[in-house]
Amino acid sequence: MLCSWYLSYPLTIDSVDDVLFNHISILYWISLTLVSTSLLLIGITFKNNSYNWIISVALFITLFSLSYFFVMSTGSDSQYFRGFNEYFMETKNLNPLQPNHWYYQWPSFFMLSYVSTSVSGLSLANFEFLLYTIIGFLISVSLNFYASRTIKTDVSRKFKIASFLIIPAFIISMYNFFNYQCVPFSLALGLLFLIFMIETFQKSSGLTVVVIILYLSISITHVFVPIFLILYLLIRTIIERNRHYGNLFLISSVVFLLIQITLAQYGLANNILRILESSLEYSIIVSRTLAPISSPIDIIAQMFSRIATFAFIILCGVGFLFLLIKKRLKPLDKSILITGIIYSGLGVFLSSLGWRAIILAFIPISLGVLWFFERKSKIYLKYVFSALIIALLVMFTFIPLHHSFSNSVNFQTIEAHRTDNFLIQHYKLEDFTTIYAGFRVITYLQSRTNHTNLTPRFENGKDAEVVLYTVELGKALLNENYTMGKLFSEEMLCSAYNNGHSFIAVKAR
C-alpha cells in the first residue's frame, strides 16, 4: 500500500473528462484487498485483546486509506471549513456577524485547529490529516468497545471472532451515509460515539461529569449533533424511567438553549429557514445513486459495491432481528436505535435532518453481524459466515473504486489553493459584482473572505467579471454544454493568472 501511495500521490484530476481512477495505482486496489482481509484473519486467529483494539483502528483506517492519497484533507465540506480555519488563523477574528461567517457561533473546531498548529508547528494541511485520523480512532475504538460489552462472542481454542467485526459491518453498510471528514460534524460525531462507549460502563458520578464535559464540547462544535444526545437521553428516560437520565436530559436541554441564546443566537433562525427552504435530502441521495454510468469498469464496480453493501445490511439486519426476538437488546441499544429512526424520519420532510442520523440507527443494527458468532452457534456455521464476510470485505474494494469515477470534485489541490489565494490577495473582491467558480471553490472563498457576490456556477445572460477556473468549474460548464473557449470569447475575458492547472480570468475593461 505504501508503494501505491508513492506511485499515486498526490491524487488530482487533469481535465474535465478525467477521473480519479486514472491516477490511482493498480497496486492500491490489490493492497486494499490484501491488507483488509489480512487484518480480519489476524483478528480471527489471535486471542489477545490488544490485537482486537489495534485491528479495529487499523481496519478502519485501511477502509478509508484512499483519503491519505490527497495533498489536503478531502470531503464535500473540507474546503469550506479550511477557509474558516485560515481566516481565523490570519485575523484572529471569530465574529459570527461577519458575512458568510455564521459558523463561528460554534468556535471549538477552529480554536482547536489554531491552538494545535501554533503549539505543534504543524501546517494546517498536516493537522487536518492528524485530526482526521484521531476522529477515526475515536469512532473505531468506541464501536469496538460498544460491541464487546453487548455481544458475548466465541473465545474457544478452535475459533475466535472478536468485536472488531462491527467495524467492516458498520462502515461498508453505511459508507454512502457516513460523513467522515475533518470537519466539525465528524469531530462532534466522534465525541458522541465516545459518550455511547461510556454509557456501556456502570454509572458513576465521575463518568457523569465526563459525559457532561463531552456534551459541552459537542455543543460548541456543531449545531445538530447535540440534539442527537438530547433525544437519546429523553428516550432513555422514557424506556427506563430513570431519574439519572431525566436529570441529564434536563441539563443537556438547558445547556443547548443557553448556547442558542448566547454563542449561537444568530444562527438558530437561519438554520430553521435553511432546513425549510432546502431540497429534501433523500431525494438528492436517490438522484445521485441513479446517476448514469458510462465506463464499463464503473458498471462492474457499482454492481459488486452494491452486492457488498446490501449483503452486509441484510446480514446485520437478520442478526439484529434474532437479537430483538430473543430480547437481547439493552436499553442503550434501543435508545440509540429509536433516536436514529426518529431523527432520520424528519429527513423525509426536512433537509439537513435525515441521513446524518441513519448511522445512529445502524449502530445497534450492526451488532447483528456478531450474533452469528456467539458461543452457542455451531462451529461450521462460524466458518461459513467468516468466509462470507471475508468475501464481502474483498468486494468492498469496488466501493471506493466506484467512487473514483465520480464527477464530483471533493478535494482541493495545491495549485487550486494557490489560485484561490492569489485572487484573494491581489484583487479587491468587493469591487466585482459577479465571480464565477466551482461550487466548492465558492464555499472556500466565502469562508476565507467576507465577500458576498459569489455565484457557484455560470448562468447565461449574466456578465462574468471574474472567472476562477478549476476542473470543477470546467465539469459544471460542460454539463451546461458550455466551454471555457466560448466563455472567453463571449465575455471578453483576459487571463490574469495561470499555474497550468487552474487560472483566473478577468473581464477586459
Backbone torsions as a table, in degrees:
resi	resn	phi	psi	omega
1	MET	NA	-37.2	177.6
2	LEU	-62.5	-38.3	177.9
3	CYS	-64.6	-40.9	178.8
4	SER	-66.8	-34.6	175.7
5	TRP	-64.0	-43.6	-180.0
6	TYR	-62.2	-38.3	-177.6
7	LEU	-78.4	-22.4	-174.0
8	SER	-105.5	-24.3	-172.3
9	TYR	-75.7	139.4	-9.9
10	PRO	-87.7	143.4	178.9
11	LEU	-70.3	140.1	178.1
12	THR	-158.6	175.1	175.5
13	ILE	-124.2	131.5	-172.8
14	ASP	-91.9	-26.4	-175.2
15	SER	-149.8	173.9	-175.3
16	VAL	-68.9	-24.3	179.3
17	ASP	-99.9	12.2	-179.6
18	ASP	-93.7	156.3	176.3
19	VAL	-135.8	160.6	-177.5
20	LEU	-61.4	-32.3	-177.8
21	PHE	-53.8	-34.6	-177.4
22	ASN	-67.4	-15.8	-175.0
23	HIS	-111.9	-1.4	179.6
24	ILE	-95.4	126.3	-179.7
25	SER	-61.6	141.0	177.6
26	ILE	-61.6	-23.9	177.4
27	LEU	-62.3	-27.5	-179.1
28	TYR	-65.6	-45.6	-177.8
29	TRP	-64.8	-35.6	177.0
30	ILE	-68.7	-46.6	-177.1
31	SER	-68.5	-34.3	178.3
32	LEU	-60.9	-42.2	177.9
33	THR	-65.9	-46.6	-177.0
34	LEU	-66.0	-44.2	-176.5
35	VAL	-68.2	-46.2	-177.1
36	SER	-64.9	-44.5	179.7
37	THR	-69.7	-35.1	177.7
38	SER	-64.1	-41.9	178.1
39	LEU	-62.0	-40.4	178.7
40	LEU	-64.1	-43.6	-180.0
41	LEU	-66.5	-36.8	176.9
42	ILE	-63.7	-42.2	179.2
43	GLY	-63.9	-34.8	178.5
44	ILE	-71.6	-35.6	-173.0
45	THR	-78.8	-46.2	-174.5
46	PHE	-90.7	145.3	-175.6
47	LYS	-105.7	4.0	-179.2
48	ASN	-73.9	128.3	-179.6
49	ASN	-63.6	-28.3	178.8
50	SER	-63.1	-39.3	177.1
51	TYR	-62.2	-35.8	-179.2
52	ASN	-57.5	-47.4	-179.3
53	TRP	-70.4	-43.0	-179.2
54	ILE	-62.0	-43.7	-179.1
55	ILE	-66.3	-35.5	177.8
56	SER	-58.3	-49.6	-178.5
57	VAL	-68.0	-45.2	-178.2
58	ALA	-62.8	-40.6	-179.4
59	LEU	-67.9	-40.5	177.9
60	PHE	-60.5	-48.9	-179.5
61	ILE	-64.8	-37.9	179.4
62	THR	-62.2	-42.1	-178.7
63	LEU	-65.4	-25.8	177.8
64	PHE	-109.8	20.2	-172.1
65	SER	-63.2	-26.3	-178.4
66	LEU	-63.4	-23.1	178.5
67	SER	-60.8	-27.7	-177.0
68	TYR	-83.4	1.7	179.4
69	PHE	-89.7	-2.0	178.1
70	PHE	-98.3	155.7	-178.3
71	VAL	-75.5	-24.7	175.2
72	MET	-130.4	154.9	179.7
73	SER	-56.5	135.6	-172.9
74	THR	-106.2	169.4	179.7
75	GLY	139.7	158.5	-175.4
76	SER	-63.1	-27.7	-178.5
77	ASP	-108.5	3.2	-172.1
78	SER	-63.1	-42.3	-178.5
79	GLN	-68.0	-36.6	-179.9
80	TYR	-59.2	-49.9	-176.9
81	PHE	-80.5	-21.3	171.8
82	ARG	-64.8	-39.3	176.6
83	GLY	-62.6	-42.1	176.8
84	PHE	-59.8	-46.6	-179.4
85	ASN	-61.9	-44.8	-177.9
86	GLU	-66.7	-38.6	178.6
87	TYR	-64.2	-44.4	-179.9
88	PHE	-65.5	-41.5	179.6
89	MET	-64.8	-31.2	-178.7
90	GLU	-82.3	-39.8	-172.7
91	THR	-106.0	-18.0	-173.6
92	LYS	58.6	29.3	-175.2
93	ASN	-113.6	119.2	178.7
94	LEU	-113.7	30.2	-178.0
95	ASN	-73.5	114.6	-177.9
96	PRO	-77.0	-6.5	-179.9
97	LEU	-81.8	-9.8	177.3
98	GLN	-67.9	149.4	177.7
99	PRO	-55.5	133.2	176.3
100	ASN	71.8	-0.1	-174.8
101	HIS	-109.9	29.6	-178.1
102	TRP	-62.8	-23.8	-176.8
103	TYR	-70.7	-11.5	176.4
104	TYR	-66.8	-5.5	174.7
105	GLN	-67.6	-17.9	175.2
106	TRP	-119.3	83.3	-162.6
107	PRO	-87.1	-8.5	-168.1
108	SER	-62.4	-37.5	-179.5
109	PHE	-60.7	-42.5	-176.6
110	PHE	-74.7	-37.3	176.7
111	MET	-66.5	-39.2	177.4
112	LEU	-61.7	-44.0	-179.9
113	SER	-63.6	-43.6	-177.9
114	TYR	-66.0	-48.2	-178.4
115	VAL	-64.8	-43.5	-176.6
116	SER	-65.0	-44.0	179.7
117	THR	-69.7	-34.2	179.4
118	SER	-67.7	-42.9	-177.0
119	VAL	-75.5	-42.7	-174.2
120	SER	-85.1	-23.3	-175.9
121	GLY	81.1	5.0	177.9
122	LEU	-71.1	147.8	171.3
123	SER	-71.7	159.9	-179.8
124	LEU	-61.2	-39.3	-179.8
125	ALA	-60.9	-43.6	179.1
126	ASN	-69.6	-37.5	178.9
127	PHE	-65.1	-36.4	178.3
128	GLU	-59.2	-42.1	177.8
129	PHE	-67.7	-36.6	178.1
130	LEU	-64.6	-47.8	179.7
131	LEU	-65.4	-37.4	176.3
132	TYR	-57.4	-43.6	179.4
133	THR	-68.9	-39.3	178.9
134	ILE	-63.2	-42.6	177.3
135	ILE	-60.8	-43.1	176.8
136	GLY	-61.3	-38.6	177.4
137	PHE	-61.9	-46.5	-179.7
138	LEU	-60.2	-45.8	-176.6
139	ILE	-67.1	-46.0	-176.7
140	SER	-67.1	-44.1	179.9
141	VAL	-66.4	-40.8	179.8
142	SER	-63.8	-44.0	178.5
143	LEU	-62.5	-43.6	-179.8
144	ASN	-61.2	-47.8	-178.0
145	PHE	-66.9	-39.7	177.5
146	TYR	-58.0	-44.1	-179.8
147	ALA	-68.5	-40.6	-176.8
148	SER	-66.5	-27.2	-179.5
149	ARG	-88.3	-6.3	-175.8
150	THR	-106.9	-45.3	-173.8
151	ILE	-110.5	131.4	175.3
152	LYS	-90.9	105.5	-177.2
153	THR	-95.8	168.7	-175.5
154	ASP	-65.5	130.7	177.1
155	VAL	-124.5	25.0	-178.1
156	SER	-72.0	167.3	-178.7
157	ARG	-69.7	-32.0	-177.0
158	LYS	-76.9	-34.3	-170.5
159	PHE	-145.0	140.3	176.8
160	LYS	-144.6	125.5	170.3
161	ILE	-126.9	126.9	-172.2
162	ALA	-100.3	172.6	-176.7
163	SER	-67.6	-14.3	179.7
164	PHE	-62.9	-13.6	-179.6
165	LEU	-62.6	-19.2	177.9
166	ILE	-66.5	-22.8	-177.6
167	ILE	-65.3	-57.4	178.2
168	PRO	-64.2	-34.9	179.9
169	ALA	-63.0	-45.1	-177.9
170	PHE	-71.6	-47.6	-175.0
171	ILE	-67.1	-47.0	-177.1
172	ILE	-67.0	-40.6	178.8
173	SER	-65.9	-37.8	-173.8
174	MET	-105.0	15.4	-172.7
175	TYR	-55.5	-40.2	-177.0
176	ASN	-81.1	-9.5	180.0
177	PHE	-111.6	-10.0	-173.0
178	PHE	-87.0	102.1	-175.9
179	ASN	-82.0	70.5	-175.7
180	TYR	-94.1	104.0	179.1
181	GLN	-144.5	175.0	171.7
182	CYS	-90.8	74.1	-177.6
183	VAL	-140.1	166.0	-178.5
184	PRO	-56.3	-39.1	-178.4
185	PHE	-61.0	-46.4	-178.6
186	SER	-64.9	-39.0	178.0
187	LEU	-64.0	-46.4	178.8
188	ALA	-63.0	-37.6	179.1
189	LEU	-65.8	-40.0	176.9
190	GLY	-61.0	-39.6	177.2
191	LEU	-68.7	-36.2	177.5
192	LEU	-65.0	-42.1	176.2
193	PHE	-60.8	-36.5	178.3
194	LEU	-64.1	-38.4	177.0
195	ILE	-64.0	-41.9	178.3
196	PHE	-62.6	-35.3	176.2
197	MET	-64.9	-43.6	179.6
198	ILE	-62.8	-32.1	-179.2
199	GLU	-64.1	-17.5	178.7
200	THR	-79.1	-14.6	178.2
201	PHE	-81.1	163.8	174.4
202	GLN	-70.7	139.1	-173.7
203	LYS	-64.0	140.8	175.3
204	SER	-153.6	161.2	-179.1
205	SER	-65.1	-35.2	179.6
206	GLY	-64.5	-44.8	179.5
207	LEU	-67.6	-33.6	177.1
208	THR	-62.1	-42.0	177.8
209	VAL	-62.8	-41.8	178.8
210	VAL	-61.8	-43.3	179.2
211	VAL	-61.3	-42.4	179.8
212	ILE	-64.4	-41.5	178.9
213	ILE	-63.9	-43.5	178.0
214	LEU	-63.3	-39.0	179.0
215	TYR	-66.0	-39.8	176.3
216	LEU	-59.8	-40.8	178.7
217	SER	-63.4	-41.8	178.4
218	ILE	-64.5	-39.4	-175.2
219	SER	-66.1	-26.6	178.6
220	ILE	-104.5	17.1	177.0
221	THR	-112.7	-40.4	-175.3
222	HIS	-143.8	153.6	-174.5
223	VAL	-81.4	-36.2	-172.3
224	PHE	-100.5	-30.3	-174.9
225	VAL	-59.3	-36.9	176.0
226	PRO	-56.7	-31.1	179.6
227	ILE	-66.3	-31.3	175.6
228	PHE	-55.2	-48.7	-176.2
229	LEU	-70.9	-38.8	178.5
230	ILE	-59.9	-45.9	179.6
231	LEU	-65.2	-39.4	177.3
232	TYR	-60.8	-45.5	-178.5
233	LEU	-65.9	-36.7	177.6
234	LEU	-64.2	-46.3	-179.4
235	ILE	-65.9	-40.6	178.8
236	ARG	-63.7	-35.9	177.6
237	THR	-65.0	-42.7	-179.6
238	ILE	-67.4	-42.4	-177.3
239	ILE	-66.7	-46.3	-174.1
240	GLU	-96.9	-16.6	-174.2
241	ARG	51.7	49.1	-174.6
242	ASN	-106.5	127.7	-178.6
243	ARG	-64.3	-32.0	-180.0
244	HIS	-57.5	-48.7	-179.1
245	TYR	-74.4	-29.3	174.4
246	GLY	-62.9	-41.5	177.9
247	ASN	-67.0	-42.1	177.7
248	LEU	-63.5	-37.3	177.6
249	PHE	-62.4	-44.1	179.3
250	LEU	-65.3	-42.5	-179.7
251	ILE	-63.7	-47.0	-178.5
252	SER	-65.1	-37.5	178.7
253	SER	-66.0	-43.1	179.2
254	VAL	-64.4	-43.9	178.6
255	VAL	-60.8	-43.8	179.8
256	PHE	-61.5	-44.6	179.8
257	LEU	-65.8	-39.7	178.4
258	LEU	-61.7	-42.3	179.0
259	ILE	-66.1	-37.1	-179.5
260	GLN	-67.6	-27.7	-179.4
261	ILE	-100.5	0.8	177.0
262	THR	-119.2	-85.5	-177.4
263	LEU	-62.6	-43.5	-172.0
264	ALA	-107.4	31.2	-175.2
265	GLN	-67.5	-20.8	-178.1
266	TYR	-93.6	-5.1	-172.6
267	GLY	-105.5	-22.4	-173.4
268	LEU	-62.4	-49.8	-179.5
269	ALA	-63.2	-41.9	179.5
270	ASN	-62.7	-40.1	-179.9
271	ASN	-66.2	-38.6	178.1
272	ILE	-63.0	-42.8	178.8
273	LEU	-64.2	-41.1	179.5
274	ARG	-63.8	-38.7	179.5
275	ILE	-64.0	-42.0	-176.8
276	LEU	-73.6	-31.0	-174.1
277	GLU	-90.7	-22.1	-174.4
278	SER	-75.8	163.2	176.7
279	SER	-69.4	154.3	178.3
280	LEU	-66.0	133.9	-172.0
281	GLU	-70.3	-37.2	-177.5
282	TYR	-68.0	-32.5	176.7
283	SER	-66.8	-34.5	177.0
284	ILE	-67.0	-43.0	-179.9
285	ILE	-63.0	-41.9	179.6
286	VAL	-62.9	-43.2	-178.8
287	SER	-64.2	-36.9	177.8
288	ARG	-69.7	-37.9	-179.8
289	THR	-65.1	-35.5	-177.4
290	LEU	-93.3	13.0	179.8
291	ALA	-61.6	145.0	-176.7
292	PRO	-65.3	149.2	-179.8
293	ILE	-119.4	132.6	-175.9
294	SER	-109.6	-32.0	-175.5
295	SER	-85.1	134.5	176.9
296	PRO	-59.6	-37.3	178.8
297	ILE	-63.2	-40.7	-179.2
298	ASP	-66.5	-34.8	177.8
299	ILE	-61.5	-45.1	178.6
300	ILE	-65.0	-43.1	-178.9
301	ALA	-62.4	-42.7	-180.0
302	GLN	-65.1	-38.6	-180.0
303	MET	-61.4	-49.4	-178.9
304	PHE	-70.6	-34.2	178.9
305	SER	-65.4	-38.7	177.5
306	ARG	-68.2	-37.8	177.6
307	ILE	-60.3	-47.4	-179.4
308	ALA	-62.2	-44.7	-177.1
309	THR	-65.3	-53.2	-176.6
310	PHE	-68.0	-33.7	179.3
311	ALA	-65.2	-42.4	177.9
312	PHE	-66.8	-40.1	178.6
313	ILE	-62.4	-43.5	179.1
314	ILE	-65.3	-43.5	179.8
315	LEU	-60.2	-46.9	178.9
316	CYS	-64.9	-41.9	-178.0
317	GLY	-63.7	-42.7	179.2
318	VAL	-64.6	-47.0	178.2
319	GLY	-62.0	-37.8	179.3
320	PHE	-65.6	-38.3	178.0
321	LEU	-61.8	-39.1	176.8
322	PHE	-64.7	-41.3	176.7
323	LEU	-62.1	-38.5	-179.5
324	LEU	-68.8	-44.5	-179.1
325	ILE	-64.2	-40.9	-178.8
326	LYS	-82.6	5.6	177.7
327	LYS	56.4	46.1	-179.1
328	ARG	-95.5	-7.5	-177.9
329	LEU	-78.1	137.8	177.8
330	LYS	-90.7	164.3	177.3
331	PRO	-54.4	-34.3	177.5
332	LEU	-60.7	-46.9	-179.4
333	ASP	-63.6	-45.3	-179.1
334	LYS	-62.8	-41.5	-177.3
335	SER	-66.1	-43.6	178.1
336	ILE	-63.6	-43.1	-179.6
337	LEU	-61.3	-48.7	-177.9
338	ILE	-66.2	-38.1	176.9
339	THR	-58.7	-48.1	-179.6
340	GLY	-63.7	-40.2	-178.7
341	ILE	-66.4	-46.7	-179.0
342	ILE	-63.0	-47.9	-177.3
343	TYR	-67.0	-38.4	178.1
344	SER	-66.8	-34.7	179.5
345	GLY	-61.7	-30.0	178.3
346	LEU	-65.8	-24.0	-179.2
347	GLY	-67.9	-16.0	176.5
348	VAL	-68.6	-29.1	-176.0
349	PHE	-110.4	-27.8	-174.2
350	LEU	-128.0	145.4	177.4
351	SER	-79.4	159.6	175.3
352	SER	68.2	7.1	-177.4
353	LEU	-121.3	-8.8	-170.7
354	GLY	-94.3	-75.7	-167.8
355	TRP	-64.9	-21.8	179.7
356	ARG	-64.5	-26.3	-177.1
357	ALA	-97.0	-5.4	178.0
358	ILE	-59.0	-38.1	-179.5
359	ILE	-64.8	-30.0	176.7
360	LEU	-65.5	-46.4	179.6
361	ALA	-61.2	-30.3	-175.2
362	PHE	-84.3	-10.1	177.7
363	ILE	-58.2	-56.1	177.7
364	PRO	-69.4	-30.1	178.7
365	ILE	-64.2	-36.9	-179.7
366	SER	-66.3	-15.4	174.3
367	LEU	-63.8	-21.3	-177.7
368	GLY	-59.6	-29.9	-179.0
369	VAL	-65.7	-26.1	-179.9
370	LEU	-81.3	-17.5	-179.0
371	TRP	-61.4	-32.4	-177.9
372	PHE	-70.0	-8.6	-175.6
373	PHE	-119.4	20.4	178.6
374	GLU	-70.6	166.7	-174.5
375	ARG	-57.2	-36.0	-174.2
376	LYS	-78.4	-10.7	-179.2
377	SER	-70.6	147.1	179.2
378	LYS	-70.8	146.2	-172.6
379	ILE	-63.0	-38.0	-177.4
380	TYR	-68.9	-31.5	177.1
381	LEU	-66.7	-34.4	179.4
382	LYS	-66.1	-38.8	177.5
383	TYR	-68.2	-38.0	178.7
384	VAL	-63.2	-47.2	-179.1
385	PHE	-70.0	-31.6	175.4
386	SER	-63.5	-44.9	177.9
387	ALA	-62.6	-39.4	179.0
388	LEU	-63.4	-43.5	-179.4
389	ILE	-67.3	-38.2	176.7
390	ILE	-62.9	-41.8	178.5
391	ALA	-62.8	-41.0	179.1
392	LEU	-68.5	-33.4	177.3
393	LEU	-67.9	-34.6	174.1
394	VAL	-63.7	-41.7	179.5
395	MET	-67.4	-21.4	179.0
396	PHE	-56.3	-31.2	179.7
397	THR	-52.2	-31.4	-178.2
398	PHE	-74.2	-15.9	179.7
399	ILE	-70.6	-56.8	175.4
400	PRO	-64.6	-28.7	176.9
401	LEU	-63.3	-42.5	177.2
402	HIS	-63.3	-41.9	179.8
403	HIS	-67.3	-23.7	-179.8
404	SER	-70.9	-10.3	176.3
405	PHE	-96.0	1.2	-176.7
406	SER	-67.3	147.5	176.6
407	ASN	-82.5	-10.3	179.0
408	SER	-69.1	139.4	177.3
409	VAL	-111.0	90.0	-174.9
410	ASN	-98.5	26.9	-178.2
411	PHE	-141.0	161.5	179.4
412	GLN	-121.3	125.6	178.8
413	THR	-88.8	167.5	176.4
414	ILE	-61.0	-42.0	-178.5
415	GLU	-64.6	-43.6	178.9
416	ALA	-65.7	-38.4	178.6
417	HIS	-63.2	-41.0	178.6
418	ARG	-66.7	-39.4	179.1
419	THR	-65.4	-44.5	178.3
420	ASP	-57.6	-45.8	-176.4
421	ASN	-76.6	-25.6	173.3
422	PHE	-63.1	-42.1	178.4
423	LEU	-63.3	-42.0	-178.7
424	ILE	-66.0	-41.2	-173.2
425	GLN	-81.2	-26.9	-172.1
426	HIS	-112.4	-1.4	178.7
427	TYR	-133.1	145.6	172.1
428	LYS	-87.5	102.4	-173.4
429	LEU	-64.0	-26.8	179.7
430	GLU	-68.6	-13.6	178.4
431	ASP	-78.8	-13.5	-177.8
432	PHE	-103.6	141.4	177.6
433	THR	-81.5	-40.6	-176.0
434	THR	-136.3	129.6	175.4
435	ILE	-124.0	126.8	-179.5
436	TYR	-104.3	134.8	177.7
437	ALA	-161.4	174.0	174.7
438	GLY	-64.9	157.8	-174.5
439	PHE	-56.7	-46.4	-176.0
440	ARG	-76.2	-26.3	171.6
441	VAL	-65.9	-40.2	177.7
442	ILE	-60.8	-45.0	179.8
443	THR	-62.0	-36.2	177.0
444	TYR	-65.5	-46.2	-179.9
445	LEU	-63.7	-37.2	179.6
446	GLN	-64.3	-44.9	-179.0
447	SER	-78.5	-25.0	-177.9
448	ARG	-81.6	-21.0	-177.2
449	THR	-135.0	-174.7	174.7
450	ASN	-105.5	10.9	-175.0
451	HIS	-74.5	138.4	-176.1
452	THR	-112.8	-17.6	-176.4
453	ASN	-85.3	69.0	-176.1
454	LEU	-125.5	127.4	-180.0
455	THR	-114.0	126.8	-172.5
456	PRO	-76.2	-5.1	177.8
457	ARG	-156.4	161.1	-179.8
458	PHE	-74.5	135.0	177.9
459	GLU	-125.5	123.0	-179.5
460	ASN	-60.0	142.9	178.0
461	GLY	96.1	-4.3	178.0
462	LYS	-118.5	142.8	179.4
463	ASP	-75.1	135.3	175.6
464	ALA	-97.5	101.1	-179.3
465	GLU	-74.9	-38.5	177.8
466	VAL	-137.3	135.4	174.5
467	VAL	-121.9	123.1	174.4
468	LEU	-104.6	103.0	-173.0
469	TYR	-89.6	128.0	165.3
470	THR	-132.8	173.2	179.4
471	VAL	-59.9	-32.3	178.9
472	GLU	-59.5	-45.1	178.2
473	LEU	-66.7	-39.4	178.0
474	GLY	-58.6	-41.7	177.9
475	LYS	-66.6	-38.9	178.9
476	ALA	-64.7	-41.7	178.3
477	LEU	-65.7	-39.1	-179.8
478	LEU	-63.3	-36.7	177.9
479	ASN	-65.0	-23.5	178.6
480	GLU	-101.0	17.1	179.8
481	ASN	56.8	44.0	180.0
482	TYR	-127.8	156.4	178.6
483	THR	-131.6	160.8	178.1
484	MET	-66.9	-33.1	178.1
485	GLY	-61.2	-44.2	178.2
486	LYS	-66.1	-38.7	179.2
487	LEU	-64.5	-41.4	179.5
488	PHE	-61.2	-45.6	-175.6
489	SER	-72.6	-40.7	-176.9
490	GLU	-74.3	-36.0	-176.3
491	GLU	-96.9	0.3	179.0
492	MET	53.1	59.2	-177.9
493	LEU	-95.5	149.9	175.7
494	CYS	-123.2	137.6	-179.8
495	SER	-69.4	129.5	-179.3
496	ALA	-112.6	-22.8	-179.8
497	TYR	-158.9	137.6	-179.5
498	ASN	-152.9	121.6	177.6
499	ASN	-109.9	14.4	177.5
500	GLY	93.6	-21.1	179.8
501	HIS	-118.0	-33.3	177.5
502	SER	-144.5	159.3	-177.5
503	PHE	-152.8	168.0	176.8
504	ILE	-117.4	130.1	177.2
505	ALA	-121.6	135.2	-176.2
506	VAL	-120.3	142.7	-179.7
507	LYS	-65.9	132.1	179.1
508	ALA	-65.7	138.0	-179.1
509	ARG	-122.7	NA	NA
